Protein backbone atom coordinates (compact mmCIF):
# COMPACT_ATOMS: atom_id res chain seq x y z
CA UNK A 1 0.00 0.00 0.00
CA UNK A 2 1.39 3.38 -1.01
CA UNK A 3 1.57 6.05 1.68
CA UNK A 4 0.06 9.43 0.94
CA UNK A 5 2.71 11.83 2.22
CA UNK A 6 1.97 15.51 2.23
CA UNK A 7 4.88 17.83 2.64
CA UNK A 8 4.28 20.85 4.83
CA UNK A 9 5.09 23.79 2.64
CA UNK A 10 7.22 26.63 3.95
CA UNK A 11 5.01 29.73 3.91
CA UNK A 12 7.14 32.62 2.63
CA UNK A 13 6.24 36.28 2.54
CA UNK A 14 8.37 38.54 0.33
CA UNK A 15 8.35 42.23 1.22
CA UNK A 16 9.41 45.35 -0.65
CA UNK A 17 7.73 44.87 -3.98
CA UNK A 18 7.86 46.29 -6.65
CA UNK A 19 11.66 46.04 -6.63
CA UNK A 20 13.09 43.72 -9.27
CA UNK A 21 14.84 41.47 -6.75
CA UNK A 22 11.55 40.87 -4.89
CA UNK A 23 9.84 39.75 -8.11
CA UNK A 24 12.76 37.46 -8.96
CA UNK A 25 12.72 35.86 -5.50
CA UNK A 26 8.94 35.43 -5.67
CA UNK A 27 9.32 33.64 -9.00
CA UNK A 28 11.97 31.32 -7.51
CA UNK A 29 9.73 30.54 -4.54
CA UNK A 30 6.78 29.72 -6.83
CA UNK A 31 8.95 27.15 -8.68
CA UNK A 32 9.65 25.16 -5.51
CA UNK A 33 7.10 22.56 -4.46
CA UNK A 34 8.14 22.78 -0.79
CA UNK A 35 7.34 26.51 -0.62
CA UNK A 36 4.23 28.63 -0.75
CA UNK A 37 4.40 32.31 -1.71
CA UNK A 38 2.03 34.17 0.58
CA UNK A 39 -0.09 36.72 -1.29
CA UNK A 40 0.86 39.70 0.88
CA UNK A 41 3.66 42.28 0.97
CA UNK A 42 4.43 45.53 2.74
CA UNK A 43 3.90 48.81 0.92
CA UNK A 44 3.51 52.49 1.56
CA UNK A 45 0.20 52.53 -0.33
CA UNK A 46 -2.56 49.88 -0.38
CA UNK A 47 -3.20 48.02 -3.60
CA UNK A 48 -2.49 44.79 -5.42
CA UNK A 49 0.30 43.44 -7.61
CA UNK A 50 0.15 40.54 -10.02
CA UNK A 51 2.92 37.90 -10.08
CA UNK A 52 1.97 35.31 -12.67
CA UNK A 53 -1.31 33.83 -11.41
CA UNK A 54 -0.86 35.21 -7.89
CA UNK A 55 -2.37 38.50 -6.74
CA UNK A 56 -0.28 40.13 -3.99
CA UNK A 57 -2.09 42.43 -1.53
CA UNK A 58 -0.06 45.41 -0.33
CA UNK A 59 -0.25 46.08 3.42
CA UNK A 60 0.27 49.65 4.63
CA UNK A 61 2.74 50.31 7.51
CA UNK A 62 0.16 50.87 10.26
CA UNK A 63 -1.09 47.29 9.69
CA UNK A 64 2.26 45.50 9.24
CA UNK A 65 2.66 44.16 12.77
CA UNK A 66 -0.91 42.96 13.32
CA UNK A 67 -1.13 41.40 9.84
CA UNK A 68 2.23 39.63 10.27
CA UNK A 69 1.07 38.09 13.54
CA UNK A 70 -2.24 37.07 12.01
CA UNK A 71 -0.77 35.58 8.80
CA UNK A 72 2.18 33.97 10.61
CA UNK A 73 4.47 33.25 7.67
CA UNK A 74 7.21 30.71 8.38
CA UNK A 75 9.88 32.93 6.82
CA UNK A 76 10.02 36.56 5.66
CA UNK A 77 12.29 37.69 2.83
CA UNK A 78 13.18 41.40 2.77
CA UNK A 79 15.58 43.24 0.49
CA UNK A 80 15.50 46.71 1.91
CA UNK A 81 16.76 49.19 -0.65
CA UNK A 82 15.92 52.34 1.25
CA UNK A 83 18.82 52.36 3.72
CA UNK A 84 19.95 51.09 7.05
CA UNK A 85 17.26 52.81 9.16
CA UNK A 86 14.51 50.99 7.25
CA UNK A 87 16.38 47.71 7.62
CA UNK A 88 16.71 48.33 11.36
CA UNK A 89 12.98 49.11 11.76
CA UNK A 90 12.03 46.04 9.72
CA UNK A 91 14.37 43.85 11.79
CA UNK A 92 12.74 45.08 15.00
CA UNK A 93 9.28 44.41 13.55
CA UNK A 94 10.18 40.85 12.50
CA UNK A 95 11.74 40.12 15.90
CA UNK A 96 8.67 41.46 17.75
CA UNK A 97 6.48 39.36 15.46
CA UNK A 98 8.73 36.33 16.13
CA UNK A 99 9.11 35.45 12.45
CA UNK A 100 12.51 34.23 11.19
CA UNK A 101 13.68 36.31 8.25
CA UNK A 102 16.22 36.81 5.51
CA UNK A 103 17.23 40.40 4.90
CA UNK A 104 19.50 41.78 2.22
CA UNK A 105 21.07 45.14 2.94
CA UNK A 106 22.96 47.55 0.74
CA UNK A 107 25.15 49.49 3.14
CA UNK A 108 27.30 46.53 4.23
CA UNK A 109 26.90 47.07 7.98
CA UNK A 110 25.24 43.97 9.48
CA UNK A 111 26.16 44.78 13.09
CA UNK A 112 23.12 46.90 14.15
CA UNK A 113 20.75 44.27 12.75
CA UNK A 114 22.76 41.42 14.23
CA UNK A 115 22.53 43.00 17.70
CA UNK A 116 18.74 43.22 17.45
CA UNK A 117 18.36 39.57 16.37
CA UNK A 118 20.79 38.28 19.01
CA UNK A 119 18.51 39.72 21.73
CA UNK A 120 15.40 38.13 20.18
CA UNK A 121 13.73 34.73 20.15
CA UNK A 122 14.24 34.13 16.41
CA UNK A 123 17.01 33.41 13.94
CA UNK A 124 17.80 35.29 10.74
CA UNK A 125 20.01 35.36 7.66
CA UNK A 126 21.46 38.84 7.21
CA UNK A 127 23.29 39.29 3.93
CA UNK A 128 24.93 42.14 2.11
CA UNK A 129 23.07 42.50 -1.16
CA UNK A 130 25.33 43.59 -3.98
CA UNK A 131 23.56 45.26 -6.89
CA UNK A 132 26.27 44.11 -9.29
CA UNK A 133 25.96 40.42 -8.47
CA UNK A 134 24.24 37.93 -10.76
CA UNK A 135 20.57 38.45 -9.93
CA UNK A 136 19.43 35.06 -11.29
CA UNK A 137 21.84 33.01 -9.18
CA UNK A 138 21.03 35.19 -6.19
CA UNK A 139 17.39 34.10 -6.38
CA UNK A 140 18.51 30.46 -6.06
CA UNK A 141 20.70 31.37 -3.08
CA UNK A 142 17.72 32.99 -1.36
CA UNK A 143 15.65 29.82 -1.89
CA UNK A 144 18.51 27.84 -0.30
CA UNK A 145 18.49 30.35 2.58
CA UNK A 146 14.75 29.85 3.11
CA UNK A 147 15.25 26.09 3.48
CA UNK A 148 18.30 26.59 5.71
CA UNK A 149 16.54 29.07 7.99
CA UNK A 150 13.46 26.85 8.21
CA UNK A 151 15.72 24.01 9.44
CA UNK A 152 17.40 26.34 11.99
CA UNK A 153 14.28 28.20 13.13
CA UNK A 154 14.54 26.85 16.69
CA UNK A 155 17.94 28.48 17.22
CA UNK A 156 17.06 31.59 19.18
CA UNK A 157 18.96 34.83 18.62
CA UNK A 158 21.16 33.24 15.94
CA UNK A 159 22.37 35.28 12.96
CA UNK A 160 23.57 33.53 9.82
CA UNK A 161 25.10 34.84 6.62
CA UNK A 162 24.77 33.61 3.05
CA UNK A 163 28.20 32.06 3.56
CA UNK A 164 26.76 29.89 6.37
CA UNK A 165 23.97 28.77 4.03
CA UNK A 166 26.35 27.86 1.22
CA UNK A 167 28.75 26.13 3.59
CA UNK A 168 25.92 23.97 4.95
CA UNK A 169 24.81 23.11 1.43
CA UNK A 170 28.19 22.12 0.04
CA UNK A 171 30.19 20.89 3.02
PyMOL commands that set and color helices and strands:
alter all, ss='L'
color gray80, all
select helices_A, chain A and resi 20-30+61-71+84-97+111-118+135-151+162-170
alter helices_A, ss='H'
color red, helices_A
select strands_A, chain A and resi 10-15+35-37+40-42+47-51+54-59+75-79+101-105+124-128+159-160
alter strands_A, ss='S'
color yellow, strands_A
deselect
rebuild
show_as cartoon
